[in-house]
Amino acid sequence: MSAMGSSLSTGLRRGVNESVSLIREADKARANVDNVTIFAKLIKKAEENAQASM
């Protein structure tokens, strides 16, 4: 394989690995946002129940 072909292959592999890593991080971030949203809804419901019981 020529030096150019080797460099291209290495660059493509690095790009794929970085893309996969970014996708995984985005999935983790989305899960965190989902968890915060659920938690916020639970807190709001608890506040509503506390207000209703007063």
PyMOL commands that set and color helices and strands:
alter all, ss='L'
color gray80, all
select helices_A, chain A and resi 3-52
alter helices_A, ss='H'
color red, helices_A
deselect
rebuild
show_as cartoon
